[in-house]
């Protein structure tokens, strides 16, 4: 039997056709500092509740897949030292009775098992810089090619190869929709400089694309690229300096593989005096609001 626990609130909403939005737990356990991470996680769920949407925060606890957490379970994610789990780690965590926070890939897979169709995150994983040498590419991309979930994100972080990431999404037949924009955002910045083929201007348009995708029998997810307003983005000059310096420092230290991303992210936080972290929270909240609107439109179909 599948070790999946769907919370009573999420199960009731799905049964009644009411809107539900999945949230990842890695941002809580690994992306934000303690003790502010718990308050942020509670705020994320409250934004959804205020919009009339049920939050399905996803995690693995004691060898059980979770879609929707109790307050105590949310506290555990925020306060315990737990692993970060991608899709390949799920059977290991389940087999060992372990706990962990879920990445975009793992959250997408578990949300799909629970029947949740809309997911809000900060930014997607993607193709890493120098991937031609390292073959370093996030599992987020391959999972989205086979999981019919709609993911609202602010693009991918600028520490990645954004152009290669978009090419990879095209190869995997994952649609990318610019939400009110013709250009792909780069997380901290509103505009990455990479043009998109398709723009949508509201949640009803996204829901229509979801319906059409289902009618065609396609399995791939949909990426909704939702940029921050210009007045909320990280100062571009500050961003560019911090990114350049962080990349140089990583090269000087000879970092490779899994060492690179956490080093770059923490270094950028340090070099921006915490400004990048503050923007992270704005990104997450902005995406959650858009996801709530999409889920509401979807539930009315």
N, C-alpha and C positions, 0 to 999 in steps of 0.2 A: 504493500500500500504506500502511496506517495506521502511522505512525511511533510505535508503542507497544512499549516494552520492559517485559515482566513478568519480575521477577527469578526465577531458577530455584527459589528457596525458595517464593515465592508461587505460581508456576505448579504446582509439585508438590503443594502443599497444596490448591489448588483442584481439581486433577485427582483427588486422593485423597478429596475431600470433608472435608478437615480445616478447622478454623476459621481465618479470616483477618480482620483488622481493618485498614481504611485509616486513615492518619493524615495530616493536612495538614502542609504545610511552611512556611506563612506564619508560624505561631507560632514556628518556629525562626528564620527569617530576619528577621522584622520585629517579632515580639511579645515577644521576650526579649532581654536585653542580652548582648553578648559579654563574656567567653568562656563564661558560664554556659549559654548557649543550646545548645551542643553537648552538654554533660553532661546537660542536660534531655532532649534528643532521644534520646540513648542510653538514658536511664532510661525514657523512654516505651516504647521498643522492648523493653527488658528486662522491664518489667511484663507485657507481652504474652507474651514467651517463658516467663516463670515460670508463666504461666497455661496454657501449652500451646497458645498461639495465635501464628500467624505475622503479623508486622507488615508492612504494605504502605504504607510512607511514600511519598507521592505528590509528584512535582515535575516540572519540565521542565528537561532538561539538554542543551545543545548541539542544540536543535531536536528532541529526542526526548521523548515522554511516558514517564514512569517510574512504575511501580507496584511499589515495593520498591526500596530503595537499598542499595548496597554501603557499607561503612564510609567509604570515600574519598568517595563521592558525598554521604553525609550530612554529612561535614566540609565539603564545598564549599558546601552549602546554609547551613551555620552560619557560614562565614567569608568567603565572597565577597559583594560588593555586587551583588545581583541584584534584578530587578524583582518586584513582586507581581502575579500573573496571575489574572484572573478568566476566565470562559468566553470572553468576547468577545476576550480577548487571546491565546488559544491559537493560532489560525491565524497570527497575526502572529509570535508567538515561533517557531512551527515553520517558517514561511516564511523567517525571518531566521536560523535556526539559533541562536536565543538561549536563555538559561537563565532560569529564574524559579521562585519559590515559589508554590504554589497556594493560593488561597482556599478557603473551604468549597464555593463553587459549582464551581470548577475541579476540586477534589479529588473531588467527587461525580461529575462527568462522567467523569473519567479512571478512577476506581474502577469505575464502571459498565461502561466499555469493557473493563476487565480481568476483569470478572466477580465483583468483590468486592461483598458485599451489606451489610456493616456498617462504619460509619465513626464514629470518636470525634474530637470537637473540643472546644474550650473553650466558645465561645458562637456562636450563629448571627448573621449579619447580619440586618437588618430594616428597618422603616420608620423613617426619621429624624424627629426632631422638626421641626416646621414643614414637613413634606413637602407639605402643601397649597400651599405657596408654591414650594418647590424641586423637587418631584417626586423627591426623593432616596430611593431604595429599593434595598436590596441585591439583587444578582442571585442571592444564595443562595435567595431565596424562589421566584423564577420557575423556577430550575433544579430545585428540589425538587419542583415540580409535574409534572416530566416525567422524573425519574430515580428508579427504584425502589430507592433505598438507604435504609437505616435509620440515622439520624444521632443519636448520643447527645450532648447538649449541656446546659449549665447555663442554658438559656433564651437570652435576649439581654441584652446589657449595658444597664444602666439609663440610659445616655446616649441610648438610642433611645426611640421611642414604642412601648412594649410592647403597649398595648391595640390600637393600629393594626396592629402586626405580627401579633397573633393573629387579628384580623379578616381580614387579607390571607391568612394561611395557610388560614383557613376558606374564603374565596372561591376559592382555588386548589385546594381539596379535598385539602389535605395533612393527614393525621391527626396530632394531637398527643396523646401519651400521657404522663401524669404518672407518673414512676417512683417509686412509694411515696408519692405526694402527689396532692392534689386541686387544688393551686395551682401556677401557673407560676413557676419561679424567675427571678430577674433577675441571673444571673451571680454577682456578688459577694455577693448576698443570697439567702437560702434561699427567700424568699417575696416575690413581686412584688405580691401583693394581687389578682391576676387569677385567677379560678377556671377550672379545666379541666373539660371534659365527661367525660373518661375517665382512669381510673387503672389502672395495672398494678402488680403486686407482685412480679415476678420475671422472669427472662429467658425462661422457658418461655411466659409469657403474650405477651411481645413476639414470639417466634418464631411463635406461633399466629396472631397478627395478620398477620405477614408472609406466612404460608402462605395465609391467607384473602384477602389483597390479591392475591396471585398468581393464586389460583383465579378471582377476579373479573376478571382481566385488566386491573387498574388499573395505571397507570404511576407515579403519584405516590409520592414517598418517604414515610417515616414519621419524625416527630420524637419522640424519647424525651427528655422534659424531666427531667433528673436533678439535683435540688438538692443543694448541699453540706449536710452536717450542720450544725445550728445552731452547734455549738461551733467550726466551722471558717470560718464566714462572716466577712466584714469587719464590724467593729463598725458597726451601723446608724447611730449618731450621727455617727461619723467619715465614713461613706459619704455621708450626706445633706449634711453641711457641704461636703465636697469636691466633690460633684456640683453643688451650688448655686453654689459659687464658680467652678468650672470653666466652667459654662454662662454665668455672668455675664461672665467674662473673655473668652470666645469672642465674645460679643455686643459687648463693648467694643472688641475688635480688628477687628470687622467681618468675621470669618471666614465663608466660605461654601463649599459643595461639599466637595471632597475634603480641604480644609484642616481641616475641623471635627473629624472623628473622631480622627486622630492627635494633634491638639492636646489634645482632651479627655482622651484616654487617658493621655498623658504628664503632663498637668497633675494628673490624679487620682493618678498614681504619686507625683508630687512632693508634693502636698498631704497624702497619707497616709503620707509618710515611707517609701515603698516597700512598705507593708503590702498595697496592692492587687495589687502584682506577686507577692508571696508567695502570696496567695490564688489568683491566676491558675494557679500551678503545682499547687496542691491541686485546683483544678477540673479541670484537664487530666488529672491522675492518677486522680481519682475517676471521670471519664467513661470513661477507658480501661479501668478494671477492670470497669465495667458493660458496656461494649461487648464485652469479652472473654467475659463470661458469656453475652451474647446470641448472639455468633457461635458459641460452643460449643454452645448449645442448637439454633441453626439448623442447624449441621453434622450434628447427630444426627437430623434429620428425613428 
